[in-house]
Amino acid sequence: MKNNECFIKYIRFLYFLIFYFFPCIIFAQTDSTEIEISCSGCDSLYKCICPDNPVIFSGPEQLPQFPGGEEALMIFLRDNIQYPTECKEKRIQGRVIVKFIIDETGKIICPFIQRHLHPLMDIEALRIVKLMPDWRPASNNGIPSKMCSSLPITFKLDAKDLKKGRNPSSP
């Protein structure tokens, strides 16, 4: 009788592994684009404002805007990004995408890294987004409203930085 109980427990354990545990491991998301939200308040806010469904029927009439427009945003990024020294030395380049909410007053809240590149570059991208001035908020019928936004921040080295550290004997 005791052997039967052990056998049944063993079979249940195998079923658990085969039908629950292994599929979870196989289909687990390991992509770096996972959403990482640091507080429960932001989490619930994102669920309300940024539903998983890409079709939002009550989109704003006016999208949020950086003060001075897109050109001013590019100038702000160019003037304020501090390329991490370690990444410059290793010649790491690429894009970090920061997602955030622009509230009714234009303040940026709940920023997080949507697409990672390198930990130091991720930190710099978050620093830049937190440094930004208030935006003009989205609005419906002239009434300001919250809205999600994503900002790709590109880290690209100048040609002179790319040549630094090259082996002098290489072409």
C-alpha positions as CSV (number, residue, x, y, z in Angstrom):
1,M,0.0,0.0,0.0
2,K,2.8,2.4,0.9
3,N,4.5,1.7,-2.4
4,N,1.3,2.6,-4.3
5,E,1.1,5.9,-2.5
6,C,4.7,6.7,-3.3
7,F,4.2,5.7,-6.9
8,I,1.1,7.9,-7.2
9,K,3.0,10.9,-5.7
10,Y,5.8,10.3,-8.1
11,I,3.4,10.2,-11.1
12,R,1.8,13.4,-9.9
13,F,5.2,15.0,-9.6
14,L,6.0,13.9,-13.2
15,Y,2.7,15.3,-14.5
16,F,3.5,18.6,-12.7
17,L,6.9,18.7,-14.3
18,I,5.7,17.8,-17.8
19,F,2.5,19.8,-18.0
20,Y,3.2,22.8,-15.8
21,F,6.9,23.4,-15.0
22,F,8.6,22.7,-18.3
23,P,6.1,24.7,-20.4
24,C,6.7,27.6,-18.1
25,I,10.4,27.4,-18.6
26,I,10.1,26.9,-22.3
27,F,7.7,29.8,-22.9
28,A,9.1,32.1,-20.3
29,Q,9.9,35.6,-21.6
30,T,13.6,36.2,-21.4
31,D,13.6,39.1,-23.9
32,S,15.1,42.3,-22.6
33,T,11.9,44.2,-23.6
34,E,10.0,43.0,-20.5
35,I,8.3,45.7,-18.6
36,E,10.0,46.4,-15.3
37,I,7.9,48.7,-13.1
38,S,9.3,49.5,-9.8
39,C,6.2,50.4,-7.8
40,S,2.7,49.1,-7.5
41,G,1.2,52.6,-8.0
42,C,2.9,52.8,-11.4
43,D,1.9,49.3,-12.2
44,S,-1.8,50.0,-11.7
45,L,-1.5,53.3,-13.5
46,Y,0.1,51.7,-16.6
47,K,-2.7,49.1,-16.6
48,C,-5.3,51.9,-16.7
49,I,-3.6,54.2,-19.1
50,C,-1.6,51.8,-21.3
51,P,-3.8,48.7,-21.9
52,D,-2.2,45.7,-23.5
53,N,-4.6,46.1,-26.4
54,P,-2.9,48.4,-28.9
55,V,-6.2,49.8,-30.1
56,I,-7.3,52.6,-27.8
57,F,-10.6,54.0,-28.9
58,S,-10.5,57.1,-26.8
59,G,-7.1,58.4,-28.0
60,P,-6.3,62.0,-27.3
61,E,-7.1,64.7,-29.8
62,Q,-3.7,66.4,-28.9
63,L,-0.7,64.3,-28.3
64,P,1.8,65.3,-25.6
65,Q,4.6,67.5,-26.8
66,F,8.1,68.4,-25.6
67,P,8.4,72.2,-25.1
68,G,9.6,73.5,-28.4
69,G,8.7,70.4,-30.3
70,E,10.7,67.5,-31.6
71,E,13.7,69.5,-32.7
72,A,14.0,71.0,-29.2
73,L,13.8,67.5,-27.8
74,M,16.7,66.3,-30.1
75,I,18.7,69.4,-29.0
76,F,18.0,68.6,-25.3
77,L,19.1,65.0,-25.7
78,R,22.3,66.0,-27.6
79,D,23.2,68.6,-25.0
80,N,22.5,66.5,-21.9
81,I,23.5,62.9,-22.7
82,Q,26.7,62.0,-20.9
83,Y,28.1,58.9,-22.7
84,P,29.3,56.5,-19.9
85,T,33.1,56.3,-20.0
86,E,33.2,52.5,-19.7
87,C,30.8,52.2,-22.6
88,K,32.8,54.7,-24.7
89,E,36.0,52.7,-24.0
90,K,34.3,49.4,-25.0
91,R,32.8,51.2,-28.0
92,I,29.3,50.1,-27.1
93,Q,26.6,51.8,-29.1
94,G,22.9,51.3,-29.5
95,R,19.4,52.4,-28.4
96,V,17.7,52.4,-25.1
97,I,13.9,52.8,-25.1
98,V,12.4,54.5,-22.0
99,K,8.6,54.3,-21.5
100,F,6.9,56.8,-19.2
101,I,3.6,58.5,-18.5
102,I,3.0,62.2,-19.0
103,D,0.4,63.2,-16.5
104,E,-2.3,66.0,-16.8
105,T,0.2,68.7,-15.7
106,G,2.9,67.5,-18.2
107,K,5.1,65.9,-15.6
108,I,6.9,62.7,-16.5
109,I,6.0,59.9,-14.0
110,C,6.8,56.2,-13.7
111,P,9.7,56.0,-16.2
112,F,11.2,52.6,-16.9
113,I,13.5,50.9,-19.4
114,Q,11.4,49.1,-22.0
115,R,14.5,48.1,-24.1
116,H,17.8,47.6,-22.4
117,L,21.3,48.1,-23.8
118,H,23.9,48.2,-21.1
119,P,23.3,48.9,-17.4
120,L,25.2,52.2,-17.5
121,M,23.4,53.4,-20.6
122,D,20.1,52.4,-19.1
123,I,20.9,54.5,-16.0
124,E,21.9,57.4,-18.2
125,A,18.7,57.2,-20.3
126,L,16.6,57.2,-17.1
127,R,18.5,60.2,-15.8
128,I,17.9,62.1,-19.0
129,V,14.2,61.4,-19.0
130,K,13.9,62.5,-15.4
131,L,15.8,65.7,-16.2
132,M,13.4,66.7,-19.0
133,P,11.2,69.7,-18.4
134,D,7.4,69.3,-18.2
135,W,5.8,68.5,-21.5
136,R,2.6,69.9,-22.9
137,P,0.1,67.2,-21.9
138,A,-2.2,65.2,-24.1
139,S,-5.7,66.6,-24.2
140,N,-9.3,65.7,-25.2
141,N,-11.7,68.5,-25.9
142,G,-9.2,70.9,-24.4
143,I,-9.0,68.8,-21.1
144,P,-5.5,67.6,-20.2
145,S,-5.2,63.8,-19.8
146,K,-2.5,61.3,-18.9
147,M,-0.8,59.4,-21.7
148,C,1.9,56.8,-22.2
149,S,4.9,57.7,-24.3
150,S,8.1,56.0,-25.3
151,L,11.4,57.7,-26.1
152,P,14.2,55.9,-28.0
153,I,17.6,57.3,-26.8
154,T,20.4,56.5,-29.2
155,F,24.0,56.2,-28.0
156,K,26.3,56.6,-30.9
157,L,30.0,57.3,-30.8
158,D,31.7,59.9,-33.1
159,A,34.1,58.6,-35.7
160,K,37.0,59.9,-33.5
161,D,35.8,57.9,-30.5
162,L,35.5,54.8,-32.7
163,K,39.1,55.2,-33.8
164,K,40.4,55.6,-30.2
165,G,41.5,52.3,-28.8
166,R,42.0,50.7,-32.2
167,N,45.2,48.8,-32.7
168,P,47.6,51.1,-34.6
169,S,48.7,48.2,-36.8
170,S,45.1,47.5,-38.0
171,P,44.1,49.2,-41.3
